[in-house]
Amino acid sequence: MQYFEGSSITHIAVHNVGNESEGEYLTLSKKELVLDPEVKDLLIKYFLTPFKSEEYFQFFSEGHISNNDVWKSVCSIFDNPEQTLLQSKQLAQHLYNLGNHPNVKGGELYVVYFREGLLNGETVDAIGIFKSEQKEPFLKVFPVEDAFEMESEQGININKLDKGCMIYNTDRENGFIVSVVDTKSKSAEARYWTDSFLRIQQRQDQYFNTENTMALYKTYVVEHLPEQYNVTKADQADMLNRSMAFFKEKQHFDQETFNNEVLHHQDFIESFDKYKQHYAAERDIDIAENFSISPAAVKSQNRAYKSVIKLDKNFHIYIHGNREMIEHGEDDKGRFYKLYFNNEE
């Protein structure tokens, strides 16, 4: 978990990065931004509030990490924070060269040096790179003699950061630890921020291991298992519930323990092992056998682990617990589920 709201900003540079393909320009500042305390507090809120996820990334490059332009600039700033303005200009130029898709919006690029925040309990400095793209109208009301007047202006909504990353000064040789915000990350034209500009990939830490193992198991139960065995929707729901309980109750994942407590049957265990190998090879990822479980990743995956049986367009059955309380069958009227319960609310 990161906490930088209590840190101090010692350097901040801002430039305007337009879209070259749209005839917009790159405008570089010659000086760092000078802020009064009130505006600085608002900027800290604007920059840092969106960073709530414990999913972390790292810079990468084909060949040596030094081929990553952002990593090189970040290293220079960490080595000498007085280089913030100079390196921010190089970062702005780099971003301008890449943002030539017609749907990429221009905006202000901020490069900020944060001193002495917390990352997983450790005191570290950090560099923030942020981009504001969306401008919103706002109204100003002000007194004029014995009355009031109003005018509209365009400005930045400090509750809506468009793009940003926080680079923490640790694990440099492996690409640092990086947090990312991108409100349009699912948009193909916006991937230039993470894929082309930053060039980052997810770190293989406990969040990564937990998230990928849970996603693997859900895909196996929902998509692959019914093709191989006669498994009902109720059985699938039960297996997902047992899996979720396992991850919520334990602090450490061990594949053998998981097999015994969740999969149970030897046929399922062997089937899952084969599917896991195929799943990992297809996605080019490593699936760990043992790791510390990330509660944040479990919470995130919990939203996808909905054990729901959808019956035509008439009923949805939500299964939360005891598999023995639901039966499946078929009679002359058709297929049915029989539910047992103790209390009705």
Stockholm file with secondary structure:
# STOCKHOLM 1.0

chainA/1-345         MQYFEGSSITHIAVHNVGNESEGEYLTLSKKELVLDPEVKDLLIKYFLTPFKSEEYFQFFSEGHISNNDVWKSVCSIFDNPEQTLLQSKQLAQHLYNLGNHPNVKGGELYVVYFREGLLNGETVDAIGIFKSEQKEPFLKVFPVEDAFEMESEQGININKLDKGCMIYNTDRENGFIVSVVDTKSKSAEARYWTDSFLRIQQRQDQYFNTENTMALYKTYVVEHLPEQYNVTKADQADMLNRSMAFFKEKQHFDQETFNNEVLHHQDFIESFDKYKQHYAAERDIDIAENFSISPAAVKSQNRAYKSVIKLDKNFHIYIHGNREMIEHGEDDKGRFYKLYFNNEE
#=GR chainA/1-345 SS CEECTTSEEEEEEEEEECCGGGTCCEECCSSCCCCCHHHHHHHHHHHHTTCCCCCCEEECCSSSGGGCHHHHHHHHHHHCGGGHHHHHHHHHHHHHHHCCSTTCCCEEEEEEEEEEEEETTEEEEEEEEEEECCCEEEEEEEEETTEEEEEEEEECCTTCCCEEEEEESSCGGGTCEEEEEETTTTSGGGTIIIIIIICEEECCSHHHHHHHHHHHHHHIIIIIHHHHSCCCHHHHHHHHHHHHHHHHHCSEEEHHHHIIIIICSHHHHHHHHHHHHHHHHHHTCCCCSEEECCHHHHHHHHTTCCCEEEETTTEEEECCSCGGGEEEEEETTEEEEEECCSCCC
#=GC SS_cons         CEECTTSEEEEEEEEEECCGGGTCCEECCSSCCCCCHHHHHHHHHHHHTTCCCCCCEEECCSSSGGGCHHHHHHHHHHHCGGGHHHHHHHHHHHHHHHCCSTTCCCEEEEEEEEEEEEETTEEEEEEEEEEECCCEEEEEEEEETTEEEEEEEEECCTTCCCEEEEEESSCGGGTCEEEEEETTTTSGGGTIIIIIIICEEECCSHHHHHHHHHHHHHHIIIIIHHHHSCCCHHHHHHHHHHHHHHHHHCSEEEHHHHIIIIICSHHHHHHHHHHHHHHHHHHTCCCCSEEECCHHHHHHHHTTCCCEEEETTTEEEECCSCGGGEEEEEETTEEEEEECCSCCC
//
